[in-house]
Amino acid sequence: FDLLMLHNPDRTGYTSDAVWSAMAGLKEAGLTRMIGVAPGPANGFTLDVVGCLERFGDRIDWAMMILNPFEPWPAELALPAAERHGVKVLARVVDFGGIFHDDLRPGMALGERDHRAFRPAGWIEDAAAKREQIRPIADRHGLTMLQLACQWVLSHPAVESVVPTLVQEAGGTKTVLDQREELASLPAGLVLTADEIAEIRAVGDNTGCMALKGGVPDHAGEPLPDRWELDPELRQVAERWRIDAHGLQRSPA
């Protein structure tokens, strides 16, 4: 393999020296050139990722996180740790569930087994309205909306690569080949200004919009496979990185 990532680890996967010694052993055996950690599939695991990078950043090459202009929270909180420990970030879902492909519109039906159907009602309408707010920035630079999203994500120093989901919408017109060409023609350098990056961030601010996974302050009792208490060790991680641990919970409706 070029890159082998530990996907959707539980608490043990973030904290165990045995796990990461074994992952490093795969490199030594020549089975992979690089190794990484890939939290998910849901959003969160913020302090767990930071703690993992503190412990094993010298062995980890890549970390995969959900990051796009409409989902800056909570992944942005983990980026400084990745940068400090020299871990490259692979940002996924850059298209925000297809919104930035510009082919998913209000009123379009999603398939019965489409995972996006589990998002809150009205999410397409809300995201489409935000998309129109930042479209002038894309037009100003001759970018498509997907390219704008990629540019914004790549403006973060820790982010080395972006991975949008490429799928043709039922009822859409943009093929996967069209999407690949659009991605391939992304300008090599950053064309967005600091003010434009901040403007996009303000429009897309999603702080507190969802229940997060991993170590979170609103979980009590026995740990679940994807959710556990914010123990003293994770609180210390938050203090070291000046992360508001209590902010890692869903905002009251």
Secondary structure, 3 states (H helix, E strand, C coil): CCEEEEECCCHHHHHCHHHHHHHHHHHHCCCCCEEEEECCCCCECHHHHHHHHHHHCCCCCEEEEECECCECCCHHHHHHHHHHCCCEEEEECCCCCCHHHCCCCCCCCCCCCCHHHHCCCCHHHHHHHHHHHHHHHHHHHCCCHHHHHHHHHHCCCCEEEEECCCCCCCCCCCCHHHHHHHHHCCCCCCCCCHHHHHHHHHHHCCCCCCCCEEEECCCCCCCECCEEECCHHHHHHHHHCCCCHHHCCCCCC
